[in-house]
Amino acid sequence: MSDADRVAQLAARLLERGESRDLPSAIRSAANRLGVRPESWPSESLVRRHAEAMMQQDRGDSGHAALTAERLRIAEEIMTLLEMRAAPSELWLVGRAAKGHLDADPKLRIRAHCTAPIGEIAAALVDAGYEEPAFQVAESKWGRLDRIRFREQGVECVVTRCPRAQVLDSSLDLFTGAPVPRIDLAGLRRMIDELSRDRP
C-alpha cells in the first residue's frame, strides 16, 4: 500500500471516529502519526474513496444506504423549512451531497435563491431548534454572498443566500463557474425514498 493510501485510510478512520473535524486536519493528523512527508499526502478525493469503502465494509450496503439517507434527511428538513419561511424562487442541495456522497467530512450545501435577508433565514432555523449559526460572506464569481454555517447531528450545514438578480445561473459553481451537481427538494425526497426502500 502506498504512503498516500496509508494516510488516506487512517484519515478516514479519524473522521469516522470524530477525532478530526474536517478532511485537511484528518490528513495532517494521519500523516504526522505515520511519519509521511507532505509530498506523499493523499488528495481529499482519495480519503473520501477510502471512507466510502470502509463505510460499506463496516455497515454493509444497506447500512451505508441508511446512513446516507439519514444525513440527506437533515438537508430535506432544512430545505422544507426554507421553502416555507423564505419563499425561494429556487432551492438546491449542491455539490457531492446532491449525488448522495456523504461519507468523509460530510457537508450539506444548500442554496436559497430568495429575497429574504440572511438574518431572517438564520432566525427561522434557530426558531426551529437548530444551533446558532456563524455568519459569513462568500466572495463568489457573482460577487459577495451572505451565508450561514452550523452543525446538525455532526454534519456541517451551509446555507447560501443567492439573490435572484445577482446569481443568474444556479447550475454553476459559485466560485469556479463550472457545472455543479444539484438536486431540488422533490428530487431529494425521491433519493431518500430510494435509499430507504431496501432497508430491512
N, C-alpha and C positions, 0 to 999 in steps of 0.2 A: 504494500500500500504506500502511495506517495506521501510526502510530508503534507501536501495540501489536503489530501483525503483524510489523513490522521487528524489534522487540525479541524477540518470541517465536521468530522464525526463527533469529536469532543465538543466543539462549539454548539452543535445541535443538541447534544445532551445537556449542556449548561443552560440553554434556553428552555428545554423541556422541564428541567428541574427548578427553573426560576432563579438560578444562580447568576444569570446575566439578564439584563433588561432589554437589550437590543442586539442586533447582529454584529455591529462593529465591536462592541465591548466583549461579546462572546468570542469572536475571532481573536482579539487581543489576549484575552484570558487563556484561551485554549493554547495559543501559540506560545505564550510565556510558560505555561505548565509543561509543555512538551519540548521547549527549547528550540523552537523553529524560527528561523530568521524571517524578517518581513518579506523578502523577495520570494519566499516559498509559501506565503499565506494564501488561503483559498479565496475565491470570489464569493460574494454573498449568494449568488445563484447556486454554487456548489454546496454551500451549507444548507440551503433550502432543499436541494435534491436529497441530501443525506437525511435531513429531518423528515421529509416525506416518506422515504424508505423505512426509516426507523419507526415512524408512527404506524405505518401499515404492518410492519412486522410485530410490533408490540400489541396493537389493538386488533389486527385483522382488518379486512376490507370493510366489514360492517361497522366496527368501532371507529375506524378512520372517518367513514361517511357520517357517523353520528356526531363526532366532534366537529367536523366541518359544518354540518347543519346547525349545531348549537351556536357556533360562532357567527354564522350568517344570520341567525335569528336576532342577534344583537343589532345588526345593520337593519334588518327588517323592522324592528321595533322603533329604532331611531328615525328611519325614513317615514314610517307611518305617522309618527308624531309630527315630523316636519311637514308632511303633506297636509295635515290638519291645521297646524298652527302658523306656518309660514306661507302657505298658498303658492308654492313654487310653480313656475311655468315648466321647468324641467327638474328632475330629481334623479341622481345617478349614484350608484356604487361603482367606483372606478378602480383600475389597477388590478393587481393579482387577485384580490378578493373577488372581483367580478367573474373570474374564471374558477372560483372555488379553491384557490390556493391559499391556505391559511395555516401552514404548518409551523415554520420557524418565524419568530418575531412577527406574529400576526397583526396586521393593520387593516382597519376599515376606513377607507377614504370615501367620503360622501360629498357630493356637490349639490348645493341647493341654488338653482337659478331663480332668484327672487328679489323683491324689493325690501323685504323685512330686514331691519338692521340686525347686525350680528348680536347685539346685546339682547334683542328680543328672542332670537334663536336660543342663545345661552340660557335666558331666563325660563323659556319653555322646557328645556331639558332639565334644568335644576328643579323646577316645579314638579317634574315627572319622576324625580328621585335620582337622577344622575349626579355625579360628583361635580363640584365647581370646576369649570374648565379653565385652562390657560388661554388667554387671548394672544393671537399672533397676527402678523401681517406678512403675507407671502408676496415676494417680488416675482410676479409671473410674466409671461410673454404678453399678457393682456394688461399689464400694469399691476398696481398694488391691490391685493385681495385680502379681505378680512377672513380669518379662520379661527376656530376654537379646537382645542385638543384636550382629551380626557381619556380615562381608562374605565372600562366596564368589563367585569369578570376577567381581568387580566389581559384584555385585548385593548390595544391603543385605537382610539377613535378620533378621526379628524373630520370636521365639517367645515367646508369652504363655501363662503357666500359668493356667488358669481352673479353680479348684476347683469340683467338681461341686455342692457345696452353696451356692456363692456366686454363680456366673454361671448364672442359671436359664434363660436363653433364648439359645441360640447363634446365632440368626438375626438378632440385633440388634447394631448398632454398639456397641462398649464405651463410647463417650464420648457419643454423641448419642442413643442409643436408637432410631435409625432402622433400618429393614431394611438389611442389609449383604449384598452378593454373597458367596457362599461356595461351595466345592466340596470334596467329600471325596476321599480318596485314590483310590478307584475311578473317580470322575468325572474326576479329574486325569489319571489314566493314559489314559482314553479320549480326553481332549482332546489329549494329547501324541501319541497314535496318529493321530488325525485330522489334526493339523498335519504329521505326518511322512509321511502316506500318499502325498501327491502329489509328494514330493521326487524329483528325477531320480536 
